[in-house]
Amino acid sequence: MSDRPTHGWCASCKEDSAVDHAGLCLWCGGETEQRTTRGGWKRPDIAGSRYTEAQLQALHIFHVRDGLSLNELGKRTYQAVGYGSHTSAAQAISREWKRLGLKARDRIEQVRKTCTTHGLSPKHGPRPGYGTYKRRVLQGREDQPLCKGVRLQHPRKGEPCERLAMYGSEYCISHDPERRAEVVSIVERARSNMPEREMVAMAPFSAWLQRQHAELGSWKAVADRVGRSVTLVHAYGRGINTATKEPKHEIGRETVEELLAADGTTTFEELYAPALEAAA
């Protein structure tokens, strides 16, 4: 099989064409450029453009200042300049901008501007969290200072509050001393709307878990038996609150019954019989 090239780029035809035995274009008889590197032949760049440098500078201003895309610039100018389509005109503009060192706008930023109204409101309706974002942007909340209060609950107790302070105050609504009574009433009202849970003493249940631990040899084995995490079972066995790490004196009866039912060796009545008799 001959190694003689069978096609090449013809500068006269401005396309890839077949070649004869002498390496000349079969279309027009002109000289052709052969592939010289491994990995495939690449069409060489076409020098020149129908746009003048002044026109390219002006188009770049419209692109950056007014937000006109390359396709839009091509659509508005390709017929006047002499290109066959707006696509070829847009490609020529992009190529010449690169040659002149003029940078086109970021594609992602362009998509973001195209898909929003006034740079804020999504075209297809608000999204979750958009109202808060819009209020912060339009009201200048980016410069609003953070609350000077500290967290009062675990697991981040004592750490600075990361919420924005209210206007005219150094605190958010949760830490503002002047609105403390209002916050307390809101919390109490929310708790009153919660369903009541029957609570039982924590000590008998903790003692039962301790016996399970002594029998099985590890908290992992106890957790697998009752179907709960090791951290939770260990905390129940020690009689402490998993969040605050403080002593826990009561626990929900429903929780105890679920864990005892998963174990299957003891019922709630058997475990709490002495306490129920004393209460009766």
N, C-alpha and C positions, 0 to 999 in steps of 0.2 A: 504493500500500500504506500502511495506517494505521500511525502511530508509537505508537498507544495500546498500553500494556503488556497482555499476555495472561495473566500470572501474577505472583504475589508471595507474600511470607511472611505467613501468617495467624497472629497471636498467639494466637487462640482455639483453632484446630485444631492449632497448633504444628507446622505442616508447610507446604511449598510447595503452593499451590493455584491454580486458575484464577480469573480475576476477570471481573466483568461490565463493562458500559459505564461504570459509575460508579466502578470500581476496588475494588468490594467482593468479598469471598470468595464464590464460588459454592457452597461447601460449607455455610457457616453464616451468610453475610451480614455478617460482621464486616469491619472495616477491615484492609487489607493494606499491607505495606511494599513499595515498588517499588525496583527496582535504580536506583541513582543514580550509579554510577561505571562507567567502561569496564573491560572485562576480565572481565565476568561477574558475576552476582549471587552473593553469599555469605550463607549462612544466619547470622543474628545469634545471638550467644551467648544461651543460656537462663539467665536469672537464677535464683538459688536452688538449693537442694539439699535432699535428704531427710536428709542427715547434719548433725548439729549441729557447731558448731566444736569442742566438747570431744571428740566422737567422732572428728573428723578429726585432732585432735592425738594421740589415743590410737592411731589407725591408723598414723600416721606413726612413732610410737615402735616399733610392731611391725615396720614396714617396714624401719627402719634397724637396730634392735637384733637382731631375730630373723630378718631376711632374708626376710620374707614379701613376695611380689611383689604388684603391683596386682591381677592376676587372682586370686591366692589370697585377697586381702582381699575382693575382690568376691564370690567364691564363698562365703565364710564369712558375709557380712553382707547380701547383696542381698535375701533373702527377709524377714529381720527388719525391714529398713528400708522395703521396699516397692517395690523395683525389679523390672522384668520379667525381667532376666537379669543374670548376673554381669558381662557385658561392659559394659552400661550403668552398672552400679554402679562398675566400675573407672574408666570414663571420667569419671564424676561425681567420684570421689575425686581423680583426677589434676587435673581442672579446678579443684576447690576448693583443692587444695594450692598450685597456682600463684597463686590469688587471695590466699591467706594467706601466701605467701612461703615455703612449706615445700618444700624441694628433695628430689626423689626421687633414689634411688641411681643411679649411672652405669650405663648399660645394658651396656657392655662388661664392667665389673667384675661385674655381676650374672651375665652369661653365664659368666664365668670361674669364679665360685663355684659356679654350678649344674653345671658340667661337670667339677668336680674333687671329690675326697674329702679332707676336712680341709684344703682349700686347697693340697694338694701333689700327691697321687697321682692321675693321670688315671683316670677311671672305666673306660676301656676298655683298661687295661693300660699298662705303662711305655713310654715313648718313648726313642729314642736320646739318651743324655746325661742322662737323668733320675736315674740312680743317683748320678752325681757331684753333680748339683744338690741331691738330697735329703741327701746326706752333708754338704754345705757348709751347708745350711740348718739341719738338725737338730743339727749339731755346732758351730754358730756360726762357720763358716769365713769369713763375711763380714768378721769383725773380725781374722782371722788376718793377720799382716804378710806382706809380699812378701819373696821371697828377696833377700839382699844380694849375691849373686854377680853376675857379668857374663858375657855370652855369649862363647864362645870360638871360634865358627865364623862364617864369612861367610854371608850378606851383612850381618849385624847384629853383627859382632864388636865387643866393647867396650861394647855397650849394656847397661843394667841388665836383669837377668832379671825377667820379669813373672809367674813362677809363684809360688804361695803357698808360704811356708816350712813345713817340717814342724813338728809339735808338739815342743816342747823343743829346737828348733834355730833358727838364724837363716838356714838355707839350705834349698833344696829338695834332693831326693835326688841330682840331677845335680851340684850344686855343694858338697855337704856334704863337707868334708875327711875326716871320719871314715868316710865310706862310699865314698871314692874307689875303693878296691880292688874293691869290689863292683860299682860301675858299670863299671869297666874290664873286669872278667870278663864282664859281661853283653854289652858291646859286642863283645868278642872272640868270644864264643860266637855272636852274631848274624852276624858277618862270616864265621865258619867255615862257617856253614850256607848262605852265598851261593854260587852256582855260580861256578867259577873262570873268568876271562876271559884269553884269550891276549893279552898286551900286546906292542907293538912300539915302536920308537923314534919319537919325535915329529918329529925333525929332517927326515927325508926327506919326510914328508907336508907339513910346514910349507913346505918349499922348493918342493914341487909347487904348493901353493896360491899362493905368491908369484909363481910363473911364470904361473899362470892369471890372477892379478890384473894383471900387467904386460901380458899379451896382450889381455885383455878391457877393461881400463881402469878397472874399479870393482869393489868387493867385492859390490855389488848384482848385477852380472852373474854373478860367480862363484857367489853364493848361488843364483841362479835356475838355473844349470847343474847344480849338485849337489843341488838340492832341499832346502836347509837355510836357516835364518835368517841374515841378514847378521851379526848379533851373534856367532853361533856360528862361522861361517866366518872372520870377522875374528879371533876369538880363536885359532882353530886356526892361522891363517896367521901370527900373532904368536908362537905357541907358548906360550900362557898358559892357565891354568885359568879358565873362565868365572865360577866362583863366588868363588874366592879372589884372582884377578888375579895369581897368582904363577906363575913358570915351570912349564910342564908338560913333563915329559921323556918320558912314555910315553902311549900311546893304545891303545884296544882295536882288535885286528886286524879284528874284525867291523865296527866303525865305519868304518875306512879302506876296507874292501872295498865297503861300501855306497855311500860317496861316489864312489869311483872307478868303480863300476858305473854310477852315475847319470850321470857325465860321459861315459864310454864311449871315452875316448881313450887311457887307460893302465890296465894291469892291476896288481894288487898285486905279482905276481912281477916285472914290469918295474921298478916303482918301488923295490922293496926287494931287487933282485937283488944289489947290492954288499954289503948288510948280511947277506943270507942266505949268500952265499959266504964272507964273513969269519967268520960263526958256524960254518960247516961246517969 
